[in-house]
Amino acid sequence: MYVLVLPLFAGLVLLIGAPGAAQAATGCSGRPAKTVAFSTGELRVFKSRARVCAVTVAKKPGKRRAMSVTLQPRGGRAVADRGSYTHRAGPVTVSALNRCVRATGAIAGKSASTGWILC
């Protein structure tokens, strides 16, 4: 019986992904709230109960280039991560219980923004 269950479980984990796989890939916890694609990458926003997290992920990782991610709750200060990265900028997290937020991501001069979301 166990001989059949283990391969089935392993196949299921590969099919649906290991627990926390999305978090490990982005560094953010919570459920995906918004993804905005642009020519050089993606801006990904995640929402948990009282927190919002954002990352900018390169479409083609490898060489170092300027990347940034900014997250701002309405009425609050923006939090940013800017630098020269190979794969992603962020994560940045803000407290946003019952508040709108806006996020902006940029890679090598190309950018995307969400506008005010999660209101």
C-alpha positions as CSV (number, residue, x, y, z in Angstrom):
1,M,0.0,0.0,0.0
2,Y,2.7,2.5,1.0
3,V,4.6,1.7,-2.2
4,L,1.7,3.1,-4.3
5,V,1.0,6.1,-2.0
6,L,4.5,7.6,-2.0
7,P,4.8,7.9,-5.8
8,L,1.3,9.3,-6.1
9,F,2.1,11.9,-3.4
10,A,5.4,12.8,-5.1
11,G,3.6,13.2,-8.4
12,L,1.0,15.4,-6.9
13,V,3.6,17.7,-5.3
14,L,5.3,18.1,-8.6
15,L,1.9,18.8,-10.3
16,I,0.6,21.5,-7.9
17,G,4.0,22.7,-6.5
18,A,5.5,22.3,-3.1
19,P,3.9,24.3,-0.3
20,G,5.4,27.8,-0.2
21,A,6.8,27.5,-3.8
22,A,5.4,30.9,-4.8
23,Q,6.8,32.5,-1.6
24,A,10.2,31.0,-2.2
25,A,10.3,32.3,-5.8
26,T,9.3,35.9,-4.9
27,G,10.1,36.3,-1.3
28,C,6.6,37.5,-0.6
29,S,3.9,35.8,1.4
30,G,0.2,36.0,0.8
31,R,-2.0,35.5,-2.2
32,P,-1.2,37.0,-5.6
33,A,-3.2,40.2,-6.0
34,K,-2.0,41.7,-9.2
35,T,0.7,41.0,-11.9
36,V,1.6,43.6,-14.5
37,A,3.9,42.5,-17.3
38,F,6.1,44.9,-19.2
39,S,8.8,44.4,-21.9
40,T,11.7,43.5,-19.6
41,G,9.9,41.8,-16.7
42,E,6.9,41.6,-14.3
43,L,5.7,43.6,-11.3
44,R,4.0,41.2,-8.8
45,V,1.9,42.3,-5.9
46,F,0.8,39.9,-3.1
47,K,-1.7,40.5,-0.3
48,S,-2.1,39.0,3.1
49,R,-4.6,40.1,5.8
50,A,-2.8,43.3,6.8
51,R,0.3,43.4,4.6
52,V,1.0,44.0,0.9
53,C,4.3,42.9,-0.7
54,A,5.7,43.6,-4.1
55,V,8.6,42.4,-6.3
56,T,9.9,43.2,-9.7
57,V,11.1,40.0,-11.6
58,A,13.3,40.1,-14.7
59,K,11.9,38.3,-17.8
60,K,15.5,37.2,-18.7
61,P,17.7,36.9,-15.6
62,G,21.4,36.8,-15.9
63,K,23.3,40.1,-16.4
64,R,23.3,42.8,-13.8
65,R,21.1,45.8,-14.6
66,A,19.2,48.6,-12.8
67,M,16.0,47.3,-11.2
68,S,13.6,48.8,-8.7
69,V,10.3,48.2,-7.0
70,T,8.3,50.7,-5.0
71,L,5.2,50.2,-2.9
72,Q,3.2,53.0,-1.3
73,P,0.1,52.8,0.9
74,R,-2.4,55.7,0.4
75,G,-1.5,58.4,2.9
76,G,1.8,56.7,3.8
77,R,5.4,56.7,2.8
78,A,6.7,54.7,-0.1
79,V,9.0,51.8,0.5
80,A,11.5,51.1,-2.3
81,D,14.3,48.7,-3.3
82,R,16.6,50.0,-6.0
83,G,19.9,48.6,-7.2
84,S,21.7,46.5,-9.7
85,Y,20.4,43.0,-9.7
86,T,20.4,39.9,-11.9
87,H,17.0,38.4,-11.2
88,R,14.7,40.6,-9.0
89,A,14.2,43.7,-7.0
90,G,12.4,43.4,-3.6
91,P,10.6,42.2,-1.8
92,V,9.2,45.4,-0.2
93,T,6.3,45.2,2.3
94,V,4.0,47.7,3.8
95,S,1.2,47.6,6.3
96,A,-2.1,48.2,4.4
97,L,-5.0,47.1,6.4
98,N,-8.1,48.7,4.7
99,R,-5.8,51.0,2.6
100,C,-5.2,51.3,-1.1
101,V,-1.7,50.8,-2.4
102,R,0.2,51.5,-5.6
103,A,3.2,49.7,-6.9
104,T,5.8,50.5,-9.5
105,G,8.5,48.3,-10.9
106,A,11.3,49.0,-13.4
107,I,14.0,47.1,-15.1
108,A,16.6,48.8,-17.4
109,G,14.5,51.9,-18.0
110,K,11.2,50.1,-18.8
111,S,8.6,50.2,-16.1
112,A,5.0,49.3,-15.1
113,S,2.6,50.6,-12.4
114,T,-0.6,49.3,-10.9
115,G,-2.3,52.6,-10.0
116,W,-4.3,52.5,-6.8
117,I,-5.4,48.9,-6.1
118,L,-6.8,46.8,-3.3
119,C,-9.2,49.7,-2.2
